[in-house]
Amino acid sequence: MKAIRKRWVEERLKAVMGVMPAVVLTGARQTGKSTLARSLPFGDGRGYHSLDRMEVLELALTSPAELLRRLPVTLDEVQRAPSLLAAVKLRVDEEREKADLPGGILLTGSANLALMAGVSESLAGRAGYVSLPPFCPGEWLGDPSLLQAMDLLFAKDFDPRDWPTGQSDWDGWAVRGGYPGVLEMDSAEARDIWFEGYVATYLERDLRQMSNIAHLPDFQRLMKLAASRCGRLVNQSDFGREIHLPVATTHRYLNLLEAGCQIARLPNYRTSASSSAAKAHKLFWTDCGLGAWLAGTAMPSERPDAGFWLEQLVFQNLQVWAACGPRRSISYWRDGAREVDFVIAQGDQLVAIEVKSATSLSGSDFNGLRAFQSAFTKRGRQPPQGILLSPATMPLSFGEHLYSLPLHPFAPPQK
């Protein structure tokens, strides 16, 4: 029997379940939601029902209250019956009239319920939401140095000498991604077979549960195009022209990929309410391995667009960090020609991150970070920490609040 690997989001899930009467755990299929939901010690007698079982799905569609009759209960893959959420809302309200039962209902789903068309019942004020992204490298290896390193970045007295150093293997992690089924495989051939089956299942089952797609080949072409554009701004008109789809169809397909937890679109961080910030979003895959497979790349560092693929791997790590704590977010910043790859927030604290795939750096590589910081210093505020991540092996200071740091905790050597 395989050992269950510790998920970093576990403590966050426990905390939310200790407060909210209903909790929604979402993530792409095969990230390990069911394993996590069934492994946590939430007390004896907790019921478990998976809507992947036909008899449970039928009950959810015809008599949803029956599944919620006894609490606490976990309902798995609830996106298969969105109408079930109306019954959840009523059951939560009933329990509140008697005695609040935190964590009484745990829902898991392979779709972002808030983005799914047809989900009309709101669980606002009744449910807490937790996302489970694919593994990041440190999480899979059981090495918490990434989380510790992220805490360092937000420290007022940050000392680059405390940053974890060592070699990195970003090529290897970029093509493996973070699905447990892939990470357990040693050969590229086996991973190809797994990804091929995953995409086929997503297209033929999961996608059709969310929307009626008449031309699956068109949708698959969009997936491949989106994979080749990771780390770039989303231009739906350009997407549509390249694969001969109407803009409205392109828009709907991208929304479905996002609702299915396959892609994430980062907003532009606005440094002021009056700034002429671009409204475009930046596109990333929630699993870098799937994105690399769809784009047909086996060695991202040798591509002309290597920097974008390194950004994709960094995002793989950042989304896990963001899921582990409250009031955490990821965005990017662009104002005219000036840009920063990531702006991460923890409460009202910010850290700006630039990613470079080259090992040799120069002062001009920090121009975007300096521009971002200047937007704060002009208003008399403390400039955010500016970090440049690269495969270099030693941390360096490039001025006040500007540092070059090794990629090591984001892509440690594989064991």
Residue, then its C-alpha position, 0 to 999 in steps of 0.5 A: m500500500k502506498a504511503i499517503r503524502k502530506r499535503w501542505v494545504e491540510e492545515r488550512l483545510k482543517a482550520v476552515m472546517g473548524v469555522m464554516p458549516a460547509v467547506v468546498l475543496t476544489g481542484a483538477r481531477q487527479t490532484g488527490k482531493s478524495t484521498l485528502a478528504r478521506s484521510l483526515p481525522f475528522g471524527d468517527g462516523r463521518g459519511y462519504h459518498s462519491l457522485d462518480r458512483m451512478e447510484v449516488l449520482e442518481l440520488a443526488l439528482t432526485s433526492p439530494a436531501e437524503l445524502l445530507r440527512r446524516l451529518p457530518v458527511t463528505l460528498d465527492e465530485v459534486q460538480r456532477a450534480p450542481s443542483l445539489l448545492a440548493a439542498v446543501k444551502l437548506r441543510v446548512d440553514e437547518e443546522r444553524e437553527k439548531a446548533d452550528l456544526p462546523g465542517g458538517i458538510l465537506l464538498t469536493g469537486s473537480a470544477n470551480l463551482a463559483l465559475m460553473a454555468g448553471v450553479s445558481e444557488s449561492l453558498a455565500g456566508r455558509a461555505g469556506y473554499v479551499s483549493l488543492p493544486p497539483f503538488c509542487p516539487g518541495e511538497w512531493l519531496g516532503d521538503p518544507s524549505l519552499l514554505q520557509a523561504m516564502d515566509l522569509l520574503f515577507a520578513k521586514d529584516f529579510d537577509p538573503r544569506d538565509w535563503p536556501t541554496g543549491q542546485s536546481d532541476w527545473d527542466g525535470w520538474a517542468v515536464r513532470g508537473g504535480y499530478p501524483g500519478v505522473l510523479e510516481m512514474d520514472s519514464a517519459e514514455a509512461r508519462d506520455i501515456w498518462f497525459e494522453g489518457y488524462v486529456a481524453t478523459y477530461l474531454e470526453r467526460d469531465l468537460r461534457q459534464m460542465s458544457n455541451i461541446a459539439h466539436l471536441p477537436d476545436f477544444q483540444r486545439l485551443m488547449k494546445l494553443a493555450a499551453s504554448r502561450c503559458g506565461r503570456l497575456v491572454n488575447q482572445s482575438d489572437f487565439g481565435r484567429e490562429i485556430h479559426l474560432p469565433v471570439a465568443t467560442t474562444h472566450r467560452y472555451l477558456n472559461l471552461l478550462e478555468a472552471g475545470c481547474q486546468i488554467a489560471r488567469l492572473p489579473n494585473y496588480r493596480t498600483s493606484a486606482s487611477s493607473s492605466a493598467a492593462k486589463a489583460h490577464k496572464l495565463f498559466w496551467t495549474d499543472c506545468g507537466l500537462g502544459a508542457w505535454l500539450a505544447g510538445t516540449a521535453m526540454p523547456s530550458e532549450r526553447p527560445d521561450a524558456g523564460f516563460w516555461l520557468e515562470q510556469l514552474v514558479f507559478q506551480n509553486l506559488q499556487v500551492w503557497a497561496a492555497c495554504g493560507p488566508r488572504r494570499s493572492i497572485s497577480y502580475w504587474r504591467d504598466g506600459a512597457r514595464e512589467v513584473d512577472f508575479v506580485i504575491a500578496q499576504g494580507d497587505q504585504l507585497v513581494a514582487i518577483e521577476v523570473k529569469s532563465a539565464t544564469s548571468l544577470s545584469g542590473s537591467d534585469f531589475n528594471g521592472l522591479r525598480a519601476f514597480q517599487s517606485a510606484f510605492t515610494k512616490r507615495g511615501r510608502q515602503p517599497p515592496q521586496g523585489i526578487l529576481l529568481s534564476p538558476a544561479t546558485m548564490p543569493l546576491s543583493f542588487g540594492e535596497h530591497l532588491y535581491s537575486l535569489p537561487l531557484h533551488p526551493f522552487a525546483p530542488p534536485q529530484k530524488 
